[in-house]
Amino acid sequence: MAEELRPNEGKKGIIEVDGARYQRLPIKTKLVTDQDDICDVAAEFGAPNLTEADDVLFISEKCVACTQGRAIPLEDIKPRKLAYFLSDHVTKTPHGIGLGMPQTMEYALRECGTLRILFASVISVIGKKIFHKKGWFYKVAGYKARSIDGPTHNTIPPYNHYVVLGPLEPDATAAKIAQRIGHRAIIVDINDFEGQILGASDKSIDKKLYARILKDNPLGQDDQQTPMGVIRKIS
């Protein structure tokens, strides 16, 4: 049975984009691990709250990645010297550790390849020094590097001691979820500063539009334990 959904504390439940209003309602779940199937989780916690035909289920990329065994304990990661060197030169931001620690940088090297990360680093330096622009590193390194998350003080245990990678095959995974729950689904990478849609259950979904609908991160960044939610167009 569906529960009454409310916005997380400090978050807006409704946003207006291009003259249309959308409700974004977070859904609380159990602690999701690699012992879970993401389709089962979506069916158990998400599906009962999808009450309108055009409702869309959005799921955090971390939640999906954890079910795919893409969360690695810090103690199991042995960074190489290059990872230590590169992580020292990462610009720290308020929304997370990113690749600013040796363990996350080590996985960027593994996921993307050493040559690509080195090339992205060089381009980043050129962008900052010559053109005075930031963000070139992740444009070159790609979403696999951008999706790597390190632990923060407000991460739900035990993931406050884990590195979480981006999900595998996000479009295909979203399609499987949608087939299971009978509603469209998207896999999202959002924080309190920016966001993107990594996977969509069908090609008709406008990823840029949904990134704007979720741009203020209605799921929150703390320990709300709401890794998924409903998007509902209301006017």
Secondary structure, 3 states (H helix, E strand, C coil): CCCCCCCCCCCCCEEEECCEEEEEEEECCCCCCCCCCHHHHHHHHHHHHCCCCCCEEEEEHHHHHHHCCCEEEHHHCCCCHHHHHHHCCCCCECCECCCCCHHHHHHHHHHHCHHHHHHHHHHHHHHHHCCCCCCHHHHHHCHHHHCCECCCCCCCCCHHHEEECCCCCHHHHHHHHHHHHCCEEEEEEECCCCEEEEEECCCCCCHHHHHHHCCCCCCCCCCCCCCEEEEEECC
